[in-house]
Amino acid sequence: MVSADNIREHMEVKAADGSHVGTVDHLEGQSRIKLTKNDADDGKHHLIPLDWVDHVDSHVHLSKSASDVRQNWDTLN
């Protein structure tokens, strides 16, 4: 698993296929990334597990495709 220390607020989150899936709002505990709601199509926060992170550089890169991410992320109101 990737270290959460490298993930910062406002970093772009990209799926394995290169698609933009969101922007980091903040880390939710030590195991999930909360995405900003104003960057989401549905206007809601979404949570993705750190287990999905492949690597971090200037972006957070996930190991799943955008469609897999959107089907399996947790949504908050």
N, C-alpha and C positions, 0 to 999 in steps of 0.2 A: 504494500500500500504506500502511496505517496505521502510524504510529510505534509501536514496541514500548514506548517510554518511558511511554506512557499506561496500559499494562496492568500491573496489580498483583495480587499473590497474594490469593486469596479473593474476587476479583470474580466475580459471576455471569456466565455465558455464555449468551446467548439466541440462538435461531435467528431467521431472518427472519420466521417465523410467530409469534414471541413465546414459543415454548416454551423451557423451561429445558433446556439440554443438558449443563450441567456447571458446575464451579467451577474457576477458575484455581489450579493448584498452583504453577507457575512457568513462566518462558519456557525453552524448550529451544533453546539457541543463539539465533540472531537471526531464525529463520524459522518457529518452531513454538511453540504453546502446549500445555503439558502440563496435563491436567485431573486433579483429585484422584480417587483410586480409591474413596474412601469415599462419594463422591457418585454413583458409577456403579452402574447396575443389576447389572452383571456383576462388580463389585468389582475392576475393572482400570483402570489408567491408560490414557488415550486422548490422542493427539496430533492437533492440528488446525493447518493452516498459517495463518500470518498473512494470506495472500492471501484467506482466507475472511472476514476481518474487514471489516465495512462501516464501522462507527464505534464509538467508545468514549466513554461518558459515565460514569455510575456503574456501568454494566454493559458487557460486551463484546458487541456486536451483530454477528451474522454475516449474510452475504448469501445463505446457503443455508437451506433448510427443515430442520427437525429430522430428518426421514427421510433426506434427502440427507447430512446431517452424519454420522449414525450408520452409513450405508452406506459412507462413504468415509474415515472417520477411521482412523488407525493405532492398533492396540491393543497394549499392552505387558502382559506377565505380571506 
